[in-house]
Amino acid sequence: MGLIDQAPADQTAPPEQAASMPAPPANPAVNMSALDRVVAAGLKLLYSPSTRQQLMTGLTREAPPDDVLAMEMTGVMKMMIDQSKGKMPANVIAPAADILTIDLADFANKSGLMKIDAKTLLSARNKTALGVAKVSGVLDAMKGQQGQEQPPPAQQPPQQPAGLIDQGVAA
């Protein structure tokens, strides 16, 4: 049984309860055909021979596993959003990122690159959702709708390039 089978159905439930919870009802606003295409493109990008070494480098960086998974998946989604030139349906971005995060966690766990338990997976999924909301512009749009001013971006020290995130997200 892989991590995908252990993925919590309800992100607000404690990991020990999540396995016994039923899957949430399908969101009628999500075009399943578009979601399938985005997930397939994400899987192709994640596991293609041309990006495999970058992925492996990224997955072995020194950071907590949930952070590593979220950073890599945010980078993958940023690359896909940029490559789509605005044609990726906004309502499939978050569900696709969630599905791909679960798959990437399963891969990392089965390959022995990191140990992923239900709590780590839940944290990675939540961090990925936040990261993808930032890179897709969803958070900016929400803040704009609330009439809040954007704070200036925090200065961060430059990071050593590694993994797929560094290919798709400019500092």
C-alpha positions as CSV (number, residue, x, y, z in Angstrom):
1,M,0.0,0.0,0.0
2,G,1.5,3.3,-1.1
3,L,1.2,6.8,0.4
4,I,-1.5,7.7,-2.1
5,D,-3.7,5.1,-0.4
6,Q,-2.9,6.7,3.0
7,A,-3.5,10.3,1.8
8,P,-5.9,12.1,4.2
9,A,-9.3,12.7,2.5
10,D,-10.0,15.7,4.7
11,Q,-7.0,18.0,5.3
12,T,-8.4,19.2,8.6
13,A,-8.6,15.8,10.1
14,P,-5.8,14.4,12.2
15,P,-3.7,11.8,10.2
16,E,-4.8,8.9,12.4
17,Q,-8.5,9.7,11.6
18,A,-8.0,10.5,7.9
19,A,-7.6,6.9,6.8
20,S,-11.0,6.0,8.0
21,M,-12.7,9.0,6.5
22,P,-14.6,8.8,3.2
23,A,-13.2,10.7,0.2
24,P,-14.7,14.2,-0.3
25,P,-17.4,14.5,-2.9
26,A,-16.1,15.5,-6.4
27,N,-16.1,19.3,-6.9
28,P,-18.5,19.9,-9.8
29,A,-16.6,23.1,-10.7
30,V,-13.5,21.1,-11.6
31,N,-13.4,20.0,-15.2
32,M,-12.1,16.4,-14.8
33,S,-10.8,16.3,-18.4
34,A,-8.7,19.4,-17.8
35,L,-7.5,18.1,-14.4
36,D,-6.5,14.8,-16.0
37,R,-4.5,16.6,-18.7
38,V,-2.7,18.9,-16.1
39,V,-1.9,15.9,-13.9
40,A,-0.6,13.9,-16.9
41,A,1.6,16.9,-18.0
42,G,2.9,17.2,-14.4
43,L,3.8,13.5,-14.2
44,K,5.5,13.7,-17.5
45,L,7.5,16.7,-16.3
46,L,8.3,15.2,-13.0
47,Y,9.6,11.9,-14.3
48,S,10.9,12.7,-17.8
49,P,14.6,11.8,-18.4
50,S,15.4,15.5,-19.0
51,T,14.3,16.6,-15.5
52,R,15.0,13.4,-13.5
53,Q,18.4,14.5,-12.3
54,Q,17.1,17.9,-11.2
55,L,14.3,16.2,-9.3
56,M,16.6,13.8,-7.6
57,T,18.9,16.7,-6.6
58,G,16.0,18.6,-5.3
59,L,14.6,15.7,-3.3
60,T,17.9,15.1,-1.5
61,R,18.4,18.7,-0.3
62,E,18.9,19.3,3.4
63,A,15.5,20.4,4.6
64,P,12.5,18.8,6.3
65,P,10.7,16.4,3.9
66,D,7.5,18.4,3.8
67,D,9.4,21.5,2.9
68,V,11.3,19.7,0.2
69,L,8.2,18.2,-1.4
70,A,6.3,21.5,-1.3
71,M,9.3,23.4,-2.8
72,E,9.7,20.9,-5.6
73,M,6.0,20.7,-6.4
74,T,5.6,24.5,-6.3
75,G,8.4,24.7,-8.8
76,V,6.8,22.1,-11.1
77,M,3.5,23.9,-11.0
78,K,5.1,27.3,-11.6
79,M,6.8,25.8,-14.7
80,M,3.5,24.4,-15.9
81,I,1.6,27.6,-15.3
82,D,4.3,29.6,-17.1
83,Q,4.4,27.2,-20.0
84,S,0.6,27.2,-20.4
85,K,0.7,31.0,-21.0
86,G,-2.5,31.6,-19.1
87,K,-4.4,28.7,-20.7
88,M,-4.4,26.4,-17.6
89,P,-7.8,26.5,-16.1
90,A,-7.5,28.1,-12.7
91,N,-9.8,25.7,-11.0
92,V,-7.6,22.7,-11.7
93,I,-4.3,24.2,-10.5
94,A,-4.8,23.4,-6.8
95,P,-6.3,19.9,-7.3
96,A,-3.6,19.0,-9.7
97,A,-0.9,20.2,-7.4
98,D,-2.4,18.1,-4.6
99,I,-2.5,14.9,-6.7
100,L,1.0,15.5,-7.9
101,T,2.3,16.2,-4.4
102,I,0.8,12.8,-3.2
103,D,2.5,11.1,-6.1
104,L,5.8,12.7,-5.5
105,A,5.7,11.8,-1.8
106,D,4.9,8.2,-2.7
107,F,7.9,8.2,-5.1
108,A,10.2,9.7,-2.6
109,N,9.1,7.3,0.1
110,K,9.3,4.2,-2.1
111,S,12.7,5.1,-3.5
112,G,14.1,5.6,0.0
113,L,15.0,9.2,-0.5
114,M,12.9,10.3,2.5
115,K,10.5,8.8,5.0
116,I,7.0,10.1,4.6
117,D,4.3,9.5,7.1
118,A,0.7,10.8,7.0
119,K,1.6,13.9,9.1
120,T,4.5,14.8,6.8
121,L,2.3,14.2,3.7
122,L,-0.5,16.4,5.1
123,S,2.0,19.2,5.9
124,A,3.5,18.9,2.4
125,R,0.1,19.1,0.8
126,N,-0.8,22.2,2.8
127,K,2.5,23.9,2.1
128,T,2.2,23.1,-1.6
129,A,-1.3,24.6,-1.7
130,L,0.0,27.8,-0.2
131,G,3.1,27.9,-2.5
132,V,1.0,27.2,-5.6
133,A,-1.5,29.9,-4.6
134,K,1.4,32.3,-4.4
135,V,3.0,31.5,-7.8
136,S,-0.4,31.2,-9.6
137,G,-1.4,34.7,-8.4
138,V,-4.4,33.5,-6.4
139,L,-3.2,35.1,-3.2
140,D,-2.5,38.4,-4.9
141,A,-6.0,38.3,-6.4
142,M,-7.5,37.5,-3.0
143,K,-5.6,40.3,-1.3
144,G,-6.6,42.7,-4.1
145,Q,-10.3,41.8,-3.6
146,Q,-10.0,42.5,0.1
147,G,-8.5,46.0,-0.6
148,Q,-5.3,45.1,1.3
149,E,-2.0,46.6,0.2
150,Q,0.8,44.2,-0.8
151,P,3.7,44.2,1.6
152,P,7.1,44.4,-0.1
153,P,8.7,41.0,-0.6
154,A,11.0,39.9,2.2
155,Q,14.7,39.8,1.4
156,Q,15.9,36.3,1.4
157,P,19.5,35.1,1.1
158,P,20.3,33.5,-2.3
159,Q,19.8,29.7,-2.3
160,Q,22.1,27.2,-4.0
161,P,20.4,26.0,-7.2
162,A,19.0,22.5,-6.8
163,G,16.0,20.6,-8.1
164,L,13.1,21.5,-10.3
165,I,12.0,24.5,-8.2
166,D,15.1,26.4,-9.2
167,Q,14.3,25.8,-12.8
168,G,10.8,27.2,-12.7
169,V,10.8,29.9,-10.0
170,A,12.9,33.0,-10.3
171,A,14.1,34.6,-7.1
